Amino acid sequence: MDILDEIKEDLRSEQAKKFWHNHGRHILAAVAILVLGTGLWSGLQQYNQHRAAIDSEKFSAAVQLADDQKRDQALAELAKISNEAGAGYKTLALFSEANLQIKAGDNKAAAATFDRLADNRAIDPMYRELATIYSANLQLDFPQPEFDKIFDRLQPLTATGGAWRYSALELQGLVRAQQGKKDEAAAIFARLQADAQTPSGIKARAERWASQLLF
């Protein structure tokens, strides 16, 4: 006997009839919700795929404009993508926009773009933190850097296990060095040198920064 036959047999019994009388309306409602939810999920997947395809075409077109040295047009298109696209292409657009601004020598605009990326909660935290690193690095070269603000913005990234912990610490050391706070800078660089997990490149730079503080 297959499952359908078993269900028919159960439904013929008085107990099943009573159960259906009492709960049938709720069962039908639950089935309706399940079917509707499945349909909505399928529709949402199709919509997301369609949107991703459109975002991809727009991003490729913007990159081509940049390759063709049409920087202003490329920036305009990337700005549109960063405002309208899904999180993935929004991230790509903002990084690409900042890269073009750096190439154009407009570091203030690039830092602002990185800050927009860093402040966008819809974007993966790892990329938001990377944008914070890039922005801080650019801001250190501004004519009048807001040192304490830069230092504080980097502080959450220095937590143990953070993806950009060592880059953030290095930048904090440079902030204090540029402020003339040599003891604080030296302590940060010494910390980087002593940590076995510090990447070799950052450790080597920390040693150089520390030696420069002696003069």
Summary of the structure (lengths in Angstrom):
residues: 215
radius of gyration: 28.3
end to end distance: 91.3
largest distance: 96.1
contacts: 605
relative contact order: 0.05
helix: 81%
strand: 0%
